Amino acid sequence: MISSIFSFVIRIVLTLATVVLVLGLMAVALVTMLFVIIFSLLSGKKPKIDVSGFKRARQFRAGARPGAPRKPAGEVIDVDAREVPEQPHSPLK
């Protein structure tokens, strides 16, 4: 009996803490957005928004896993290696 009451109280407390955390984060995001908008209106500059993460996500192929083998890139060209003779180190001028 006491155990069920205790677990119910803990569950309520954790739920309220989660709600407070989510609302707090939303308030921080709202205040930040308002600050950027007001600053851009006062300074006359358009805010620069970086959406490169969205562009990368859009290019991501659906169903491709990071560890999955990829298709061959094309023809492989070998490069002839050559030896470069060592030159004595000269002091800085």
PyMOL Python script that loads the backbone (N, CA, C, O; Angstrom):
from pymol import cmd

cmd.read_pdbstr("""\
ATOM      1  N   MET A   1       0.822  -1.189   0.000  1.00  0.00           N
ATOM      2  CA  MET A   1       0.000   0.000   0.000  1.00  0.00           C
ATOM      3  C   MET A   1       0.870   1.260   0.000  1.00  0.00           C
ATOM      4  O   MET A   1       0.689   2.152  -0.829  1.00  0.00           O
ATOM      5  N   ILE A   2       1.810   1.318   0.935  1.00  0.00           N
ATOM      6  CA  ILE A   2       2.690   2.480   1.011  1.00  0.00           C
ATOM      7  C   ILE A   2       3.573   2.543  -0.230  1.00  0.00           C
ATOM      8  O   ILE A   2       3.867   3.626  -0.738  1.00  0.00           O
ATOM      9  N   SER A   3       3.985   1.396  -0.707  1.00  0.00           N
ATOM     10  CA  SER A   3       4.842   1.338  -1.891  1.00  0.00           C
ATOM     11  C   SER A   3       4.115   1.889  -3.114  1.00  0.00           C
ATOM     12  O   SER A   3       4.714   2.618  -3.905  1.00  0.00           O
ATOM     13  N   SER A   4       2.863   1.561  -3.281  1.00  0.00           N
ATOM     14  CA  SER A   4       2.115   2.059  -4.436  1.00  0.00           C
ATOM     15  C   SER A   4       1.872   3.563  -4.339  1.00  0.00           C
ATOM     16  O   SER A   4       1.899   4.261  -5.352  1.00  0.00           O
ATOM     17  N   ILE A   5       1.636   4.063  -3.130  1.00  0.00           N
ATOM     18  CA  ILE A   5       1.461   5.507  -2.942  1.00  0.00           C
ATOM     19  C   ILE A   5       2.770   6.234  -3.233  1.00  0.00           C
ATOM     20  O   ILE A   5       2.787   7.278  -3.887  1.00  0.00           O
ATOM     21  N   PHE A   6       3.869   5.660  -2.734  1.00  0.00           N
ATOM     22  CA  PHE A   6       5.181   6.266  -2.955  1.00  0.00           C
ATOM     23  C   PHE A   6       5.515   6.298  -4.448  1.00  0.00           C
ATOM     24  O   PHE A   6       5.992   7.319  -4.943  1.00  0.00           O
ATOM     25  N   SER A   7       5.279   5.218  -5.166  1.00  0.00           N
ATOM     26  CA  SER A   7       5.576   5.191  -6.603  1.00  0.00           C
ATOM     27  C   SER A   7       4.663   6.150  -7.370  1.00  0.00           C
ATOM     28  O   SER A   7       5.091   6.750  -8.357  1.00  0.00           O
ATOM     29  N   PHE A   8       3.413   6.301  -6.928  1.00  0.00           N
ATOM     30  CA  PHE A   8       2.501   7.247  -7.566  1.00  0.00           C
ATOM     31  C   PHE A   8       2.990   8.682  -7.371  1.00  0.00           C
ATOM     32  O   PHE A   8       2.967   9.483  -8.304  1.00  0.00           O
ATOM     33  N   VAL A   9       3.426   8.997  -6.166  1.00  0.00           N
ATOM     34  CA  VAL A   9       3.935  10.346  -5.877  1.00  0.00           C
ATOM     35  C   VAL A   9       5.199  10.625  -6.699  1.00  0.00           C
ATOM     36  O   VAL A   9       5.358  11.713  -7.252  1.00  0.00           O
ATOM     37  N   ILE A  10       6.089   9.643  -6.773  1.00  0.00           N
ATOM     38  CA  ILE A  10       7.308   9.807  -7.562  1.00  0.00           C
ATOM     39  C   ILE A  10       6.963  10.021  -9.030  1.00  0.00           C
ATOM     40  O   ILE A  10       7.559  10.871  -9.692  1.00  0.00           O
ATOM     41  N   ARG A  11       6.009   9.259  -9.537  1.00  0.00           N
ATOM     42  CA  ARG A  11       5.600   9.391 -10.933  1.00  0.00           C
ATOM     43  C   ARG A  11       5.028  10.786 -11.204  1.00  0.00           C
ATOM     44  O   ARG A  11       5.323  11.381 -12.240  1.00  0.00           O
ATOM     45  N   ILE A  12       4.222  11.305 -10.292  1.00  0.00           N
ATOM     46  CA  ILE A  12       3.645  12.648 -10.445  1.00  0.00           C
ATOM     47  C   ILE A  12       4.757  13.707 -10.414  1.00  0.00           C
ATOM     48  O   ILE A  12       4.762  14.633 -11.225  1.00  0.00           O
ATOM     49  N   VAL A  13       5.691  13.560  -9.477  1.00  0.00           N
ATOM     50  CA  VAL A  13       6.789  14.531  -9.361  1.00  0.00           C
ATOM     51  C   VAL A  13       7.636  14.527 -10.635  1.00  0.00           C
ATOM     52  O   VAL A  13       7.995  15.593 -11.134  1.00  0.00           O
ATOM     53  N   LEU A  14       7.958  13.359 -11.162  1.00  0.00           N
ATOM     54  CA  LEU A  14       8.761  13.291 -12.381  1.00  0.00           C
ATOM     55  C   LEU A  14       8.000  13.841 -13.586  1.00  0.00           C
ATOM     56  O   LEU A  14       8.597  14.469 -14.461  1.00  0.00           O
ATOM     57  N   THR A  15       6.710  13.613 -13.638  1.00  0.00           N
ATOM     58  CA  THR A  15       5.907  14.167 -14.729  1.00  0.00           C
ATOM     59  C   THR A  15       5.895  15.687 -14.668  1.00  0.00           C
ATOM     60  O   THR A  15       6.058  16.356 -15.689  1.00  0.00           O
ATOM     61  N   LEU A  16       5.700  16.232 -13.467  1.00  0.00           N
ATOM     62  CA  LEU A  16       5.707  17.691 -13.320  1.00  0.00           C
ATOM     63  C   LEU A  16       7.080  18.272 -13.651  1.00  0.00           C
ATOM     64  O   LEU A  16       7.168  19.335 -14.265  1.00  0.00           O
ATOM     65  N   ALA A  17       8.148  17.588 -13.252  1.00  0.00           N
ATOM     66  CA  ALA A  17       9.495  18.068 -13.559  1.00  0.00           C
ATOM     67  C   ALA A  17       9.732  18.067 -15.064  1.00  0.00           C
ATOM     68  O   ALA A  17      10.367  18.980 -15.592  1.00  0.00           O
ATOM     69  N   THR A  18       9.233  17.062 -15.751  1.00  0.00           N
ATOM     70  CA  THR A  18       9.378  17.007 -17.202  1.00  0.00           C
ATOM     71  C   THR A  18       8.617  18.139 -17.874  1.00  0.00           C
ATOM     72  O   THR A  18       9.123  18.772 -18.801  1.00  0.00           O
ATOM     73  N   VAL A  19       7.407  18.392 -17.408  1.00  0.00           N
ATOM     74  CA  VAL A  19       6.601  19.479 -17.971  1.00  0.00           C
ATOM     75  C   VAL A  19       7.289  20.819 -17.746  1.00  0.00           C
ATOM     76  O   VAL A  19       7.334  21.650 -18.653  1.00  0.00           O
ATOM     77  N   VAL A  20       7.820  21.037 -16.555  1.00  0.00           N
ATOM     78  CA  VAL A  20       8.516  22.291 -16.253  1.00  0.00           C
ATOM     79  C   VAL A  20       9.758  22.437 -17.131  1.00  0.00           C
ATOM     80  O   VAL A  20      10.033  23.529 -17.628  1.00  0.00           O
ATOM     81  N   LEU A  21      10.509  21.357 -17.329  1.00  0.00           N
ATOM     82  CA  LEU A  21      11.702  21.406 -18.159  1.00  0.00           C
ATOM     83  C   LEU A  21      11.357  21.736 -19.610  1.00  0.00           C
ATOM     84  O   LEU A  21      12.008  22.576 -20.230  1.00  0.00           O
ATOM     85  N   VAL A  22      10.342  21.078 -20.143  1.00  0.00           N
ATOM     86  CA  VAL A  22       9.946  21.324 -21.534  1.00  0.00           C
ATOM     87  C   VAL A  22       9.452  22.758 -21.698  1.00  0.00           C
ATOM     88  O   VAL A  22       9.826  23.432 -22.658  1.00  0.00           O
ATOM     89  N   LEU A  23       8.626  23.227 -20.785  1.00  0.00           N
ATOM     90  CA  LEU A  23       8.131  24.602 -20.878  1.00  0.00           C
ATOM     91  C   LEU A  23       9.264  25.608 -20.724  1.00  0.00           C
ATOM     92  O   LEU A  23       9.261  26.649 -21.381  1.00  0.00           O
ATOM     93  N   GLY A  24      10.231  25.308 -19.865  1.00  0.00           N
ATOM     94  CA  GLY A  24      11.390  26.185 -19.706  1.00  0.00           C
ATOM     95  C   GLY A  24      12.226  26.270 -20.969  1.00  0.00           C
ATOM     96  O   GLY A  24      12.658  27.353 -21.363  1.00  0.00           O
ATOM     97  N   LEU A  25      12.454  25.127 -21.607  1.00  0.00           N
ATOM     98  CA  LEU A  25      13.217  25.137 -22.854  1.00  0.00           C
ATOM     99  C   LEU A  25      12.470  25.872 -23.961  1.00  0.00           C
ATOM    100  O   LEU A  25      13.078  26.577 -24.766  1.00  0.00           O
ATOM    101  N   MET A  26      11.160  25.706 -23.998  1.00  0.00           N
ATOM    102  CA  MET A  26      10.369  26.436 -24.995  1.00  0.00           C
ATOM    103  C   MET A  26      10.411  27.941 -24.727  1.00  0.00           C
ATOM    104  O   MET A  26      10.445  28.734 -25.667  1.00  0.00           O
ATOM    105  N   ALA A  27      10.409  28.336 -23.463  1.00  0.00           N
ATOM    106  CA  ALA A  27      10.485  29.755 -23.116  1.00  0.00           C
ATOM    107  C   ALA A  27      11.833  30.338 -23.523  1.00  0.00           C
ATOM    108  O   ALA A  27      11.899  31.459 -24.027  1.00  0.00           O
ATOM    109  N   VAL A  28      12.913  29.577 -23.306  1.00  0.00           N
ATOM    110  CA  VAL A  28      14.246  30.043 -23.711  1.00  0.00           C
ATOM    111  C   VAL A  28      14.300  30.203 -25.227  1.00  0.00           C
ATOM    112  O   VAL A  28      14.849  31.187 -25.724  1.00  0.00           O
ATOM    113  N   ALA A  29      13.743  29.259 -25.961  1.00  0.00           N
ATOM    114  CA  ALA A  29      13.739  29.350 -27.417  1.00  0.00           C
ATOM    115  C   ALA A  29      12.916  30.554 -27.880  1.00  0.00           C
ATOM    116  O   ALA A  29      13.316  31.252 -28.812  1.00  0.00           O
ATOM    117  N   LEU A  30      11.791  30.799 -27.249  1.00  0.00           N
ATOM    118  CA  LEU A  30      10.946  31.933 -27.614  1.00  0.00           C
ATOM    119  C   LEU A  30      11.639  33.261 -27.338  1.00  0.00           C
ATOM    120  O   LEU A  30      11.601  34.166 -28.172  1.00  0.00           O
ATOM    121  N   VAL A  31      12.268  33.385 -26.178  1.00  0.00           N
ATOM    122  CA  VAL A  31      12.976  34.623 -25.830  1.00  0.00           C
ATOM    123  C   VAL A  31      14.141  34.851 -26.787  1.00  0.00           C
ATOM    124  O   VAL A  31      14.383  35.982 -27.209  1.00  0.00           O
ATOM    125  N   THR A  32      14.866  33.783 -27.134  1.00  0.00           N
ATOM    126  CA  THR A  32      15.981  33.914 -28.075  1.00  0.00           C
ATOM    127  C   THR A  32      15.479  34.348 -29.440  1.00  0.00           C
ATOM    128  O   THR A  32      16.076  35.224 -30.068  1.00  0.00           O
ATOM    129  N   MET A  33      14.402  33.757 -29.905  1.00  0.00           N
ATOM    130  CA  MET A  33      13.850  34.115 -31.204  1.00  0.00           C
ATOM    131  C   MET A  33      13.379  35.572 -31.205  1.00  0.00           C
ATOM    132  O   MET A  33      13.621  36.298 -32.170  1.00  0.00           O
ATOM    133  N   LEU A  34      12.719  35.999 -30.150  1.00  0.00           N
ATOM    134  CA  LEU A  34      12.270  37.388 -30.061  1.00  0.00           C
ATOM    135  C   LEU A  34      13.452  38.347 -30.036  1.00  0.00           C
ATOM    136  O   LEU A  34      13.404  39.407 -30.660  1.00  0.00           O
ATOM    137  N   PHE A  35      14.513  37.986 -29.320  1.00  0.00           N
ATOM    138  CA  PHE A  35      15.704  38.824 -29.256  1.00  0.00           C
ATOM    139  C   PHE A  35      16.329  38.977 -30.639  1.00  0.00           C
ATOM    140  O   PHE A  35      16.712  40.082 -31.026  1.00  0.00           O
ATOM    141  N   VAL A  36      16.436  37.885 -31.384  1.00  0.00           N
ATOM    142  CA  VAL A  36      17.016  37.942 -32.732  1.00  0.00           C
ATOM    143  C   VAL A  36      16.148  38.792 -33.650  1.00  0.00           C
ATOM    144  O   VAL A  36      16.670  39.576 -34.443  1.00  0.00           O
ATOM    145  N   ILE A  37      14.838  38.648 -33.552  1.00  0.00           N
ATOM    146  CA  ILE A  37      13.936  39.425 -34.406  1.00  0.00           C
ATOM    147  C   ILE A  37      14.031  40.915 -34.069  1.00  0.00           C
ATOM    148  O   ILE A  37      14.122  41.749 -34.971  1.00  0.00           O
ATOM    149  N   ILE A  38      14.012  41.249 -32.795  1.00  0.00           N
ATOM    150  CA  ILE A  38      14.093  42.660 -32.392  1.00  0.00           C
ATOM    151  C   ILE A  38      15.444  43.247 -32.784  1.00  0.00           C
ATOM    152  O   ILE A  38      15.514  44.377 -33.267  1.00  0.00           O
ATOM    153  N   PHE A  39      16.512  42.488 -32.577  1.00  0.00           N
ATOM    154  CA  PHE A  39      17.848  42.968 -32.943  1.00  0.00           C
ATOM    155  C   PHE A  39      17.949  43.203 -34.444  1.00  0.00           C
ATOM    156  O   PHE A  39      18.538  44.193 -34.880  1.00  0.00           O
ATOM    157  N   SER A  40      17.377  42.299 -35.236  1.00  0.00           N
ATOM    158  CA  SER A  40      17.458  42.466 -36.690  1.00  0.00           C
ATOM    159  C   SER A  40      16.610  43.651 -37.153  1.00  0.00           C
ATOM    160  O   SER A  40      16.977  44.333 -38.110  1.00  0.00           O
ATOM    161  N   LEU A  41      15.492  43.902 -36.491  1.00  0.00           N
ATOM    162  CA  LEU A  41      14.669  45.059 -36.855  1.00  0.00           C
ATOM    163  C   LEU A  41      15.361  46.371 -36.488  1.00  0.00           C
ATOM    164  O   LEU A  41      15.292  47.342 -37.241  1.00  0.00           O
ATOM    165  N   LEU A  42      16.020  46.400 -35.345  1.00  0.00           N
ATOM    166  CA  LEU A  42      16.698  47.621 -34.909  1.00  0.00           C
ATOM    167  C   LEU A  42      17.956  47.898 -35.719  1.00  0.00           C
ATOM    168  O   LEU A  42      18.257  49.052 -36.026  1.00  0.00           O
ATOM    169  N   SER A  43      18.692  46.847 -36.065  1.00  0.00           N
ATOM    170  CA  SER A  43      19.950  47.060 -36.791  1.00  0.00           C
ATOM    171  C   SER A  43      19.741  47.133 -38.294  1.00  0.00           C
ATOM    172  O   SER A  43      20.614  47.627 -39.008  1.00  0.00           O
ATOM    173  N   GLY A  44      18.623  46.663 -38.786  1.00  0.00           N
ATOM    174  CA  GLY A  44      18.353  46.701 -40.212  1.00  0.00           C
ATOM    175  C   GLY A  44      19.032  45.593 -40.985  1.00  0.00           C
ATOM    176  O   GLY A  44      19.005  45.596 -42.216  1.00  0.00           O
ATOM    177  N   LYS A  45      19.637  44.650 -40.295  1.00  0.00           N
ATOM    178  CA  LYS A  45      20.310  43.536 -40.961  1.00  0.00           C
ATOM    179  C   LYS A  45      19.428  42.300 -40.920  1.00  0.00           C
ATOM    180  O   LYS A  45      18.748  42.029 -39.930  1.00  0.00           O
ATOM    181  N   LYS A  46      19.455  41.564 -42.008  1.00  0.00           N
ATOM    182  CA  LYS A  46      18.699  40.322 -42.065  1.00  0.00           C
ATOM    183  C   LYS A  46      19.461  39.252 -41.276  1.00  0.00           C
ATOM    184  O   LYS A  46      20.666  39.092 -41.472  1.00  0.00           O
ATOM    185  N   PRO A  47      18.789  38.525 -40.400  1.00  0.00           N
ATOM    186  CA  PRO A  47      19.506  37.495 -39.628  1.00  0.00           C
ATOM    187  C   PRO A  47      19.966  36.361 -40.537  1.00  0.00           C
ATOM    188  O   PRO A  47      19.235  35.928 -41.428  1.00  0.00           O
ATOM    189  N   LYS A  48      21.183  35.889 -40.301  1.00  0.00           N
ATOM    190  CA  LYS A  48      21.733  34.788 -41.093  1.00  0.00           C
ATOM    191  C   LYS A  48      21.354  33.480 -40.411  1.00  0.00           C
ATOM    192  O   LYS A  48      21.720  33.238 -39.261  1.00  0.00           O
ATOM    193  N   ILE A  49      20.626  32.652 -41.123  1.00  0.00           N
ATOM    194  CA  ILE A  49      20.175  31.378 -40.573  1.00  0.00           C
ATOM    195  C   ILE A  49      20.877  30.259 -41.330  1.00  0.00           C
ATOM    196  O   ILE A  49      20.756  30.159 -42.551  1.00  0.00           O
ATOM    197  N   ASP A  50      21.604  29.426 -40.611  1.00  0.00           N
ATOM    198  CA  ASP A  50      22.344  28.324 -41.228  1.00  0.00           C
ATOM    199  C   ASP A  50      21.441  27.105 -41.297  1.00  0.00           C
ATOM    200  O   ASP A  50      21.076  26.530 -40.272  1.00  0.00           O
ATOM    201  N   VAL A  51      21.084  26.716 -42.514  1.00  0.00           N
ATOM    202  CA  VAL A  51      20.216  25.558 -42.708  1.00  0.00           C
ATOM    203  C   VAL A  51      20.963  24.425 -43.407  1.00  0.00           C
ATOM    204  O   VAL A  51      20.346  23.574 -44.048  1.00  0.00           O
ATOM    205  N   SER A  52      22.292  24.416 -43.284  1.00  0.00           N
ATOM    206  CA  SER A  52      23.067  23.386 -43.969  1.00  0.00           C
ATOM    207  C   SER A  52      22.757  21.995 -43.412  1.00  0.00           C
ATOM    208  O   SER A  52      22.864  21.001 -44.131  1.00  0.00           O
ATOM    209  N   GLY A  53      22.377  21.923 -42.151  1.00  0.00           N
ATOM    210  CA  GLY A  53      22.009  20.627 -41.581  1.00  0.00           C
ATOM    211  C   GLY A  53      20.766  20.052 -42.242  1.00  0.00           C
ATOM    212  O   GLY A  53      20.660  18.840 -42.433  1.00  0.00           O
ATOM    213  N   PHE A  54      19.824  20.926 -42.591  1.00  0.00           N
ATOM    214  CA  PHE A  54      18.629  20.462 -43.281  1.00  0.00           C
ATOM    215  C   PHE A  54      18.973  19.970 -44.686  1.00  0.00           C
ATOM    216  O   PHE A  54      18.401  18.995 -45.174  1.00  0.00           O
ATOM    217  N   LYS A  55      19.925  20.669 -45.332  1.00  0.00           N
ATOM    218  CA  LYS A  55      20.322  20.280 -46.683  1.00  0.00           C
ATOM    219  C   LYS A  55      20.990  18.904 -46.663  1.00  0.00           C
ATOM    220  O   LYS A  55      20.732  18.076 -47.537  1.00  0.00           O
ATOM    221  N   ARG A  56      21.846  18.659 -45.667  1.00  0.00           N
ATOM    222  CA  ARG A  56      22.493  17.352 -45.552  1.00  0.00           C
ATOM    223  C   ARG A  56      21.463  16.276 -45.265  1.00  0.00           C
ATOM    224  O   ARG A  56      21.562  15.169 -45.792  1.00  0.00           O
ATOM    225  N   ALA A  57      20.483  16.584 -44.440  1.00  0.00           N
ATOM    226  CA  ALA A  57      19.458  15.593 -44.110  1.00  0.00           C
ATOM    227  C   ALA A  57      18.592  15.281 -45.321  1.00  0.00           C
ATOM    228  O   ALA A  57      18.141  14.147 -45.481  1.00  0.00           O
ATOM    229  N   ARG A  58      18.357  16.261 -46.166  1.00  0.00           N
ATOM    230  CA  ARG A  58      17.552  16.046 -47.354  1.00  0.00           C
ATOM    231  C   ARG A  58      18.282  15.150 -48.353  1.00  0.00           C
ATOM    232  O   ARG A  58      17.655  14.382 -49.083  1.00  0.00           O
ATOM    233  N   GLN A  59      19.615  15.254 -48.378  1.00  0.00           N
ATOM    234  CA  GLN A  59      20.397  14.453 -49.306  1.00  0.00           C
ATOM    235  C   GLN A  59      20.607  13.029 -48.802  1.00  0.00           C
ATOM    236  O   GLN A  59      21.081  12.175 -49.550  1.00  0.00           O
ATOM    237  N   PHE A  60      20.267  12.767 -47.568  1.00  0.00           N
ATOM    238  CA  PHE A  60      20.453  11.444 -46.984  1.00  0.00           C
ATOM    239  C   PHE A  60      19.513  10.458 -47.667  1.00  0.00           C
ATOM    240  O   PHE A  60      18.312  10.703 -47.778  1.00  0.00           O
ATOM    241  N   ARG A  61      20.068   9.356 -48.117  1.00  0.00           N
ATOM    242  CA  ARG A  61      19.250   8.362 -48.803  1.00  0.00           C
ATOM    243  C   ARG A  61      18.458   7.555 -47.776  1.00  0.00           C
ATOM    244  O   ARG A  61      19.020   7.059 -46.799  1.00  0.00           O
ATOM    245  N   ALA A  62      17.192   7.433 -47.996  1.00  0.00           N
ATOM    246  CA  ALA A  62      16.351   6.673 -47.080  1.00  0.00           C
ATOM    247  C   ALA A  62      16.727   5.199 -47.163  1.00  0.00           C
ATOM    248  O   ALA A  62      16.881   4.652 -48.255  1.00  0.00           O
ATOM    249  N   GLY A  63      16.870   4.573 -46.031  1.00  0.00           N
ATOM    250  CA  GLY A  63      17.184   3.151 -45.974  1.00  0.00           C
ATOM    251  C   GLY A  63      18.668   2.859 -45.932  1.00  0.00           C
ATOM    252  O   GLY A  63      19.057   1.720 -45.675  1.00  0.00           O
ATOM    253  N   ALA A  64      19.510   3.854 -46.178  1.00  0.00           N
ATOM    254  CA  ALA A  64      20.957   3.617 -46.138  1.00  0.00           C
ATOM    255  C   ALA A  64      21.434   3.657 -44.692  1.00  0.00           C
ATOM    256  O   ALA A  64      21.109   4.586 -43.953  1.00  0.00           O
ATOM    257  N   ARG A  65      22.183   2.678 -44.302  1.00  0.00           N
ATOM    258  CA  ARG A  65      22.725   2.631 -42.950  1.00  0.00           C
ATOM    259  C   ARG A  65      24.184   3.063 -42.988  1.00  0.00           C
ATOM    260  O   ARG A  65      24.856   2.857 -43.999  1.00  0.00           O
ATOM    261  N   PRO A  66      24.692   3.662 -41.902  1.00  0.00           N
ATOM    262  CA  PRO A  66      26.078   4.132 -41.912  1.00  0.00           C
ATOM    263  C   PRO A  66      27.099   3.014 -42.154  1.00  0.00           C
ATOM    264  O   PRO A  66      28.143   3.279 -42.749  1.00  0.00           O
ATOM    265  N   GLY A  67      26.843   1.787 -41.719  1.00  0.00           N
ATOM    266  CA  GLY A  67      27.804   0.708 -41.888  1.00  0.00           C
ATOM    267  C   GLY A  67      27.587  -0.114 -43.143  1.00  0.00           C
ATOM    268  O   GLY A  67      28.333  -1.060 -43.398  1.00  0.00           O
ATOM    269  N   ALA A  68      26.584   0.227 -43.925  1.00  0.00           N
ATOM    270  CA  ALA A  68      26.254  -0.568 -45.110  1.00  0.00           C
ATOM    271  C   ALA A  68      27.292  -0.337 -46.210  1.00  0.00           C
ATOM    272  O   ALA A  68      27.802   0.775 -46.349  1.00  0.00           O
ATOM    273  N   PRO A  69      27.611  -1.376 -46.996  1.00  0.00           N
ATOM    274  CA  PRO A  69      28.575  -1.186 -48.076  1.00  0.00           C
ATOM    275  C   PRO A  69      28.016  -0.267 -49.154  1.00  0.00           C
ATOM    276  O   PRO A  69      26.815  -0.255 -49.424  1.00  0.00           O
ATOM    277  N   ARG A  70      28.908   0.497 -49.762  1.00  0.00           N
ATOM    278  CA  ARG A  70      28.492   1.450 -50.782  1.00  0.00           C
ATOM    279  C   ARG A  70      28.778   0.901 -52.164  1.00  0.00           C
ATOM    280  O   ARG A  70      29.527  -0.062 -52.332  1.00  0.00           O
ATOM    281  N   LYS A  71      28.167   1.534 -53.147  1.00  0.00           N
ATOM    282  CA  LYS A  71      28.434   1.163 -54.534  1.00  0.00           C
ATOM    283  C   LYS A  71      29.839   1.628 -54.898  1.00  0.00           C
ATOM    284  O   LYS A  71      30.328   2.605 -54.332  1.00  0.00           O
ATOM    285  N   PRO A  72      30.499   0.943 -55.838  1.00  0.00           N
ATOM    286  CA  PRO A  72      31.820   1.404 -56.274  1.00  0.00           C
ATOM    287  C   PRO A  72      31.737   2.805 -56.867  1.00  0.00           C
ATOM    288  O   PRO A  72      30.764   3.151 -57.537  1.00  0.00           O
ATOM    289  N   ALA A  73      32.763   3.601 -56.615  1.00  0.00           N
ATOM    290  CA  ALA A  73      32.765   4.990 -57.069  1.00  0.00           C
ATOM    291  C   ALA A  73      33.090   5.101 -58.551  1.00  0.00           C
ATOM    292  O   ALA A  73      32.828   6.142 -59.154  1.00  0.00           O
ATOM    293  N   GLY A  74      33.638   4.088 -59.137  1.00  0.00           N
ATOM    294  CA  GLY A  74      33.994   4.151 -60.556  1.00  0.00           C
ATOM    295  C   GLY A  74      35.341   3.495 -60.780  1.00  0.00           C
ATOM    296  O   GLY A  74      35.788   2.676 -59.978  1.00  0.00           O
ATOM    297  N   GLU A  75      35.974   3.857 -61.862  1.00  0.00           N
ATOM    298  CA  GLU A  75      37.267   3.275 -62.210  1.00  0.00           C
ATOM    299  C   GLU A  75      38.346   3.770 -61.258  1.00  0.00           C
ATOM    300  O   GLU A  75      38.396   4.954 -60.923  1.00  0.00           O
ATOM    301  N   VAL A  76      39.207   2.857 -60.826  1.00  0.00           N
ATOM    302  CA  VAL A  76      40.302   3.206 -59.935  1.00  0.00           C
ATOM    303  C   VAL A  76      41.559   3.363 -60.768  1.00  0.00           C
ATOM    304  O   VAL A  76      41.893   2.494 -61.573  1.00  0.00           O
ATOM    305  N   ILE A  77      42.254   4.473 -60.572  1.00  0.00           N
ATOM    306  CA  ILE A  77      43.471   4.751 -61.341  1.00  0.00           C
ATOM    307  C   ILE A  77      44.655   4.654 -60.391  1.00  0.00           C
ATOM    308  O   ILE A  77      44.680   5.301 -59.345  1.00  0.00           O
ATOM    309  N   ASP A  78      45.657   3.819 -60.774  1.00  0.00           N
ATOM    310  CA  ASP A  78      46.870   3.702 -59.970  1.00  0.00           C
ATOM    311  C   ASP A  78      47.798   4.867 -60.267  1.00  0.00           C
ATOM    312  O   ASP A  78      47.853   5.382 -61.384  1.00  0.00           O
ATOM    313  N   VAL A  79      48.520   5.262 -59.239  1.00  0.00           N
ATOM    314  CA  VAL A  79      49.471   6.351 -59.375  1.00  0.00           C
ATOM    315  C   VAL A  79      50.865   5.770 -59.220  1.00  0.00           C
ATOM    316  O   VAL A  79      51.124   5.015 -58.284  1.00  0.00           O
ATOM    317  N   ASP A  80      51.773   6.120 -60.140  1.00  0.00           N
ATOM    318  CA  ASP A  80      53.154   5.663 -60.030  1.00  0.00           C
ATOM    319  C   ASP A  80      53.863   6.465 -58.949  1.00  0.00           C
ATOM    320  O   ASP A  80      53.861   7.696 -58.966  1.00  0.00           O
ATOM    321  N   ALA A  81      54.468   5.748 -58.009  1.00  0.00           N
ATOM    322  CA  ALA A  81      55.205   6.413 -56.945  1.00  0.00           C
ATOM    323  C   ALA A  81      56.607   6.725 -57.430  1.00  0.00           C
ATOM    324  O   ALA A  81      57.188   5.956 -58.196  1.00  0.00           O
ATOM    325  N   ARG A  82      57.155   7.849 -56.989  1.00  0.00           N
ATOM    326  CA  ARG A  82      58.539   8.184 -57.322  1.00  0.00           C
ATOM    327  C   ARG A  82      59.215   8.673 -56.062  1.00  0.00           C
ATOM    328  O   ARG A  82      58.587   9.214 -55.152  1.00  0.00           O
ATOM    329  N   GLU A  83      60.516   8.461 -56.043  1.00  0.00           N
ATOM    330  CA  GLU A  83      61.290   8.840 -54.873  1.00  0.00           C
ATOM    331  C   GLU A  83      61.773  10.264 -55.016  1.00  0.00           C
ATOM    332  O   GLU A  83      62.222  10.675 -56.086  1.00  0.00           O
ATOM    333  N   VAL A  84      61.681  11.010 -53.945  1.00  0.00           N
ATOM    334  CA  VAL A  84      62.159  12.385 -53.935  1.00  0.00           C
ATOM    335  C   VAL A  84      63.466  12.393 -53.159  1.00  0.00           C
ATOM    336  O   VAL A  84      63.492  11.983 -51.998  1.00  0.00           O
ATOM    337  N   PRO A  85      64.558  12.852 -53.777  1.00  0.00           N
ATOM    338  CA  PRO A  85      65.845  12.852 -53.061  1.00  0.00           C
ATOM    339  C   PRO A  85      65.801  13.817 -51.886  1.00  0.00           C
ATOM    340  O   PRO A  85      65.176  14.876 -51.942  1.00  0.00           O
ATOM    341  N   GLU A  86      66.479  13.419 -50.833  1.00  0.00           N
ATOM    342  CA  GLU A  86      66.516  14.280 -49.638  1.00  0.00           C
ATOM    343  C   GLU A  86      67.436  15.451 -49.879  1.00  0.00           C
ATOM    344  O   GLU A  86      68.498  15.308 -50.485  1.00  0.00           O
ATOM    345  N   GLN A  87      67.028  16.599 -49.408  1.00  0.00           N
ATOM    346  CA  GLN A  87      67.860  17.793 -49.498  1.00  0.00           C
ATOM    347  C   GLN A  87      68.269  18.186 -48.091  1.00  0.00           C
ATOM    348  O   GLN A  87      67.472  18.071 -47.160  1.00  0.00           O
ATOM    349  N   PRO A  88      69.485  18.641 -47.925  1.00  0.00           N
ATOM    350  CA  PRO A  88      69.909  19.053 -46.586  1.00  0.00           C
ATOM    351  C   PRO A  88      69.058  20.233 -46.119  1.00  0.00           C
ATOM    352  O   PRO A  88      68.674  21.103 -46.900  1.00  0.00           O
ATOM    353  N   HIS A  89      68.787  20.228 -44.845  1.00  0.00           N
ATOM    354  CA  HIS A  89      67.982  21.316 -44.274  1.00  0.00           C
ATOM    355  C   HIS A  89      68.806  22.576 -44.272  1.00  0.00           C
ATOM    356  O   HIS A  89      69.937  22.600 -43.785  1.00  0.00           O
ATOM    357  N   SER A  90      68.226  23.625 -44.822  1.00  0.00           N
ATOM    358  CA  SER A  90      68.934  24.911 -44.816  1.00  0.00           C
ATOM    359  C   SER A  90      68.391  25.745 -43.674  1.00  0.00           C
ATOM    360  O   SER A  90      67.191  25.714 -43.399  1.00  0.00           O
ATOM    361  N   PRO A  91      69.267  26.497 -42.997  1.00  0.00           N
ATOM    362  CA  PRO A  91      68.797  27.363 -41.904  1.00  0.00           C
ATOM    363  C   PRO A  91      67.928  28.481 -42.454  1.00  0.00           C
ATOM    364  O   PRO A  91      68.082  28.903 -43.601  1.00  0.00           O
ATOM    365  N   LEU A  92      67.029  28.945 -41.630  1.00  0.00           N
ATOM    366  CA  LEU A  92      66.148  30.038 -42.055  1.00  0.00           C
ATOM    367  C   LEU A  92      66.932  31.301 -42.269  1.00  0.00           C
ATOM    368  O   LEU A  92      67.864  31.605 -41.524  1.00  0.00           O
ATOM    369  N   LYS A  93      66.557  32.025 -43.275  1.00  0.00           N
ATOM    370  CA  LYS A  93      67.285  33.261 -43.595  1.00  0.00           C
ATOM    371  C   LYS A  93      66.673  34.431 -42.892  1.00  0.00           C
ATOM    372  O   LYS A  93      67.148  35.557 -43.038  1.00  0.00           O
TER     373      LYS A  93
END
""", "prot")
cmd.dss("prot")
cmd.show_as("cartoon", "prot")
cmd.util.cbc("prot")
cmd.orient("prot")
